[in-house]
Amino acid sequence: MALIVTLNRRASSAALRARRDLTQEGLAEKVGVSARYIQNVEAGDNFPSLPTLVRLCAVLRCDWNELFAGCDKD
């Protein structure tokens, strides 16, 4: 049985970005990905690679627990 984990959309998108006063475009620029990629991650259509997750945590100044808090497990 596979375990699929998605980021908590509320924590990873709106709340964490707002806390740093970042738009999707601003976050994308700082992380080194496209704004469309951030949109897809927040929508649950893409899952970031480990290096991208590390950069997301660094830019958002959050830890893994915040990024994955309340995640969905299927």
Chimera marker file (.cmm) of the C-alpha trace (Angstrom):
<marker_set name="trace">
<marker id="1" x="0.000" y="0.000" z="0.000" r="1" g="1" b="0" radius="0.5"/>
<marker id="2" x="1.443" y="3.364" z="-1.014" r="1" g="1" b="0" radius="0.5"/>
<marker id="3" x="1.421" y="6.341" z="1.289" r="1" g="1" b="0" radius="0.5"/>
<marker id="4" x="0.709" y="9.601" z="-0.512" r="1" g="1" b="0" radius="0.5"/>
<marker id="5" x="1.205" y="12.809" z="1.420" r="1" g="1" b="0" radius="0.5"/>
<marker id="6" x="0.098" y="16.232" z="0.261" r="1" g="1" b="0" radius="0.5"/>
<marker id="7" x="0.979" y="19.522" z="1.844" r="1" g="1" b="0" radius="0.5"/>
<marker id="8" x="-1.606" y="21.132" z="4.059" r="1" g="1" b="0" radius="0.5"/>
<marker id="9" x="-2.885" y="23.711" z="1.588" r="1" g="1" b="0" radius="0.5"/>
<marker id="10" x="-4.001" y="26.219" z="4.209" r="1" g="1" b="0" radius="0.5"/>
<marker id="11" x="-0.710" y="26.125" z="6.095" r="1" g="1" b="0" radius="0.5"/>
<marker id="12" x="1.626" y="25.848" z="3.126" r="1" g="1" b="0" radius="0.5"/>
<marker id="13" x="-0.033" y="28.380" z="0.874" r="1" g="1" b="0" radius="0.5"/>
<marker id="14" x="-2.081" y="31.193" z="2.302" r="1" g="1" b="0" radius="0.5"/>
<marker id="15" x="-0.979" y="31.263" z="5.937" r="1" g="1" b="0" radius="0.5"/>
<marker id="16" x="2.750" y="30.700" z="5.497" r="1" g="1" b="0" radius="0.5"/>
<marker id="17" x="3.035" y="32.959" z="2.451" r="1" g="1" b="0" radius="0.5"/>
<marker id="18" x="0.936" y="35.680" z="4.093" r="1" g="1" b="0" radius="0.5"/>
<marker id="19" x="3.093" y="35.507" z="7.200" r="1" g="1" b="0" radius="0.5"/>
<marker id="20" x="6.056" y="36.442" z="4.993" r="1" g="1" b="0" radius="0.5"/>
<marker id="21" x="4.012" y="38.879" z="2.882" r="1" g="1" b="0" radius="0.5"/>
<marker id="22" x="4.697" y="36.866" z="-0.284" r="1" g="1" b="0" radius="0.5"/>
<marker id="23" x="2.570" y="36.316" z="-3.359" r="1" g="1" b="0" radius="0.5"/>
<marker id="24" x="2.766" y="33.064" z="-5.283" r="1" g="1" b="0" radius="0.5"/>
<marker id="25" x="4.978" y="34.884" z="-7.766" r="1" g="1" b="0" radius="0.5"/>
<marker id="26" x="7.268" y="36.199" z="-5.020" r="1" g="1" b="0" radius="0.5"/>
<marker id="27" x="7.561" y="32.792" z="-3.395" r="1" g="1" b="0" radius="0.5"/>
<marker id="28" x="8.276" y="31.173" z="-6.745" r="1" g="1" b="0" radius="0.5"/>
<marker id="29" x="11.046" y="33.651" z="-7.491" r="1" g="1" b="0" radius="0.5"/>
<marker id="30" x="12.725" y="33.096" z="-4.121" r="1" g="1" b="0" radius="0.5"/>
<marker id="31" x="12.429" y="29.306" z="-4.356" r="1" g="1" b="0" radius="0.5"/>
<marker id="32" x="13.595" y="29.204" z="-7.972" r="1" g="1" b="0" radius="0.5"/>
<marker id="33" x="10.501" y="27.749" z="-9.602" r="1" g="1" b="0" radius="0.5"/>
<marker id="34" x="7.679" y="29.169" z="-11.708" r="1" g="1" b="0" radius="0.5"/>
<marker id="35" x="4.569" y="30.761" z="-10.270" r="1" g="1" b="0" radius="0.5"/>
<marker id="36" x="2.534" y="28.109" z="-12.106" r="1" g="1" b="0" radius="0.5"/>
<marker id="37" x="4.506" y="25.419" z="-10.254" r="1" g="1" b="0" radius="0.5"/>
<marker id="38" x="3.656" y="27.020" z="-6.881" r="1" g="1" b="0" radius="0.5"/>
<marker id="39" x="0.008" y="27.230" z="-7.947" r="1" g="1" b="0" radius="0.5"/>
<marker id="40" x="0.028" y="23.537" z="-8.856" r="1" g="1" b="0" radius="0.5"/>
<marker id="41" x="1.691" y="22.565" z="-5.575" r="1" g="1" b="0" radius="0.5"/>
<marker id="42" x="-0.851" y="24.561" z="-3.593" r="1" g="1" b="0" radius="0.5"/>
<marker id="43" x="-3.686" y="22.966" z="-5.575" r="1" g="1" b="0" radius="0.5"/>
<marker id="44" x="-2.285" y="19.517" z="-4.830" r="1" g="1" b="0" radius="0.5"/>
<marker id="45" x="-1.536" y="18.806" z="-8.498" r="1" g="1" b="0" radius="0.5"/>
<marker id="46" x="2.255" y="18.655" z="-8.002" r="1" g="1" b="0" radius="0.5"/>
<marker id="47" x="4.382" y="17.540" z="-5.094" r="1" g="1" b="0" radius="0.5"/>
<marker id="48" x="7.715" y="19.318" z="-4.692" r="1" g="1" b="0" radius="0.5"/>
<marker id="49" x="11.002" y="17.439" z="-4.684" r="1" g="1" b="0" radius="0.5"/>
<marker id="50" x="13.001" y="17.248" z="-1.471" r="1" g="1" b="0" radius="0.5"/>
<marker id="51" x="15.386" y="20.055" z="-2.548" r="1" g="1" b="0" radius="0.5"/>
<marker id="52" x="12.387" y="22.263" z="-3.380" r="1" g="1" b="0" radius="0.5"/>
<marker id="53" x="10.795" y="21.458" z="-0.010" r="1" g="1" b="0" radius="0.5"/>
<marker id="54" x="14.020" y="22.475" z="1.719" r="1" g="1" b="0" radius="0.5"/>
<marker id="55" x="14.018" y="25.794" z="-0.179" r="1" g="1" b="0" radius="0.5"/>
<marker id="56" x="10.322" y="26.328" z="0.632" r="1" g="1" b="0" radius="0.5"/>
<marker id="57" x="11.027" y="25.847" z="4.340" r="1" g="1" b="0" radius="0.5"/>
<marker id="58" x="13.988" y="28.228" z="4.153" r="1" g="1" b="0" radius="0.5"/>
<marker id="59" x="12.085" y="30.965" z="2.307" r="1" g="1" b="0" radius="0.5"/>
<marker id="60" x="8.946" y="30.601" z="4.434" r="1" g="1" b="0" radius="0.5"/>
<marker id="61" x="11.062" y="30.286" z="7.588" r="1" g="1" b="0" radius="0.5"/>
<marker id="62" x="9.058" y="27.318" z="8.778" r="1" g="1" b="0" radius="0.5"/>
<marker id="63" x="9.889" y="23.808" z="9.865" r="1" g="1" b="0" radius="0.5"/>
<marker id="64" x="8.708" y="20.487" z="8.453" r="1" g="1" b="0" radius="0.5"/>
<marker id="65" x="5.968" y="20.235" z="11.078" r="1" g="1" b="0" radius="0.5"/>
<marker id="66" x="4.383" y="23.494" z="9.938" r="1" g="1" b="0" radius="0.5"/>
<marker id="67" x="4.675" y="22.578" z="6.284" r="1" g="1" b="0" radius="0.5"/>
<marker id="68" x="3.038" y="19.189" z="6.769" r="1" g="1" b="0" radius="0.5"/>
<marker id="69" x="0.654" y="19.988" z="9.653" r="1" g="1" b="0" radius="0.5"/>
<marker id="70" x="-2.752" y="18.478" z="8.998" r="1" g="1" b="0" radius="0.5"/>
<marker id="71" x="-1.609" y="16.774" z="5.791" r="1" g="1" b="0" radius="0.5"/>
<marker id="72" x="-3.826" y="14.279" z="4.016" r="1" g="1" b="0" radius="0.5"/>
<marker id="73" x="-2.713" y="10.648" z="3.956" r="1" g="1" b="0" radius="0.5"/>
<marker id="74" x="-4.161" y="8.204" z="1.449" r="1" g="1" b="0" radius="0.5"/>
<link id1="1" id2="2" r="1" g="1" b="0" radius="0.2"/>
<link id1="2" id2="3" r="1" g="1" b="0" radius="0.2"/>
<link id1="3" id2="4" r="1" g="1" b="0" radius="0.2"/>
<link id1="4" id2="5" r="1" g="1" b="0" radius="0.2"/>
<link id1="5" id2="6" r="1" g="1" b="0" radius="0.2"/>
<link id1="6" id2="7" r="1" g="1" b="0" radius="0.2"/>
<link id1="7" id2="8" r="1" g="1" b="0" radius="0.2"/>
<link id1="8" id2="9" r="1" g="1" b="0" radius="0.2"/>
<link id1="9" id2="10" r="1" g="1" b="0" radius="0.2"/>
<link id1="10" id2="11" r="1" g="1" b="0" radius="0.2"/>
<link id1="11" id2="12" r="1" g="1" b="0" radius="0.2"/>
<link id1="12" id2="13" r="1" g="1" b="0" radius="0.2"/>
<link id1="13" id2="14" r="1" g="1" b="0" radius="0.2"/>
<link id1="14" id2="15" r="1" g="1" b="0" radius="0.2"/>
<link id1="15" id2="16" r="1" g="1" b="0" radius="0.2"/>
<link id1="16" id2="17" r="1" g="1" b="0" radius="0.2"/>
<link id1="17" id2="18" r="1" g="1" b="0" radius="0.2"/>
<link id1="18" id2="19" r="1" g="1" b="0" radius="0.2"/>
<link id1="19" id2="20" r="1" g="1" b="0" radius="0.2"/>
<link id1="20" id2="21" r="1" g="1" b="0" radius="0.2"/>
<link id1="21" id2="22" r="1" g="1" b="0" radius="0.2"/>
<link id1="22" id2="23" r="1" g="1" b="0" radius="0.2"/>
<link id1="23" id2="24" r="1" g="1" b="0" radius="0.2"/>
<link id1="24" id2="25" r="1" g="1" b="0" radius="0.2"/>
<link id1="25" id2="26" r="1" g="1" b="0" radius="0.2"/>
<link id1="26" id2="27" r="1" g="1" b="0" radius="0.2"/>
<link id1="27" id2="28" r="1" g="1" b="0" radius="0.2"/>
<link id1="28" id2="29" r="1" g="1" b="0" radius="0.2"/>
<link id1="29" id2="30" r="1" g="1" b="0" radius="0.2"/>
<link id1="30" id2="31" r="1" g="1" b="0" radius="0.2"/>
<link id1="31" id2="32" r="1" g="1" b="0" radius="0.2"/>
<link id1="32" id2="33" r="1" g="1" b="0" radius="0.2"/>
<link id1="33" id2="34" r="1" g="1" b="0" radius="0.2"/>
<link id1="34" id2="35" r="1" g="1" b="0" radius="0.2"/>
<link id1="35" id2="36" r="1" g="1" b="0" radius="0.2"/>
<link id1="36" id2="37" r="1" g="1" b="0" radius="0.2"/>
<link id1="37" id2="38" r="1" g="1" b="0" radius="0.2"/>
<link id1="38" id2="39" r="1" g="1" b="0" radius="0.2"/>
<link id1="39" id2="40" r="1" g="1" b="0" radius="0.2"/>
<link id1="40" id2="41" r="1" g="1" b="0" radius="0.2"/>
<link id1="41" id2="42" r="1" g="1" b="0" radius="0.2"/>
<link id1="42" id2="43" r="1" g="1" b="0" radius="0.2"/>
<link id1="43" id2="44" r="1" g="1" b="0" radius="0.2"/>
<link id1="44" id2="45" r="1" g="1" b="0" radius="0.2"/>
<link id1="45" id2="46" r="1" g="1" b="0" radius="0.2"/>
<link id1="46" id2="47" r="1" g="1" b="0" radius="0.2"/>
<link id1="47" id2="48" r="1" g="1" b="0" radius="0.2"/>
<link id1="48" id2="49" r="1" g="1" b="0" radius="0.2"/>
<link id1="49" id2="50" r="1" g="1" b="0" radius="0.2"/>
<link id1="50" id2="51" r="1" g="1" b="0" radius="0.2"/>
<link id1="51" id2="52" r="1" g="1" b="0" radius="0.2"/>
<link id1="52" id2="53" r="1" g="1" b="0" radius="0.2"/>
<link id1="53" id2="54" r="1" g="1" b="0" radius="0.2"/>
<link id1="54" id2="55" r="1" g="1" b="0" radius="0.2"/>
<link id1="55" id2="56" r="1" g="1" b="0" radius="0.2"/>
<link id1="56" id2="57" r="1" g="1" b="0" radius="0.2"/>
<link id1="57" id2="58" r="1" g="1" b="0" radius="0.2"/>
<link id1="58" id2="59" r="1" g="1" b="0" radius="0.2"/>
<link id1="59" id2="60" r="1" g="1" b="0" radius="0.2"/>
<link id1="60" id2="61" r="1" g="1" b="0" radius="0.2"/>
<link id1="61" id2="62" r="1" g="1" b="0" radius="0.2"/>
<link id1="62" id2="63" r="1" g="1" b="0" radius="0.2"/>
<link id1="63" id2="64" r="1" g="1" b="0" radius="0.2"/>
<link id1="64" id2="65" r="1" g="1" b="0" radius="0.2"/>
<link id1="65" id2="66" r="1" g="1" b="0" radius="0.2"/>
<link id1="66" id2="67" r="1" g="1" b="0" radius="0.2"/>
<link id1="67" id2="68" r="1" g="1" b="0" radius="0.2"/>
<link id1="68" id2="69" r="1" g="1" b="0" radius="0.2"/>
<link id1="69" id2="70" r="1" g="1" b="0" radius="0.2"/>
<link id1="70" id2="71" r="1" g="1" b="0" radius="0.2"/>
<link id1="71" id2="72" r="1" g="1" b="0" radius="0.2"/>
<link id1="72" id2="73" r="1" g="1" b="0" radius="0.2"/>
<link id1="73" id2="74" r="1" g="1" b="0" radius="0.2"/>
</marker_set>
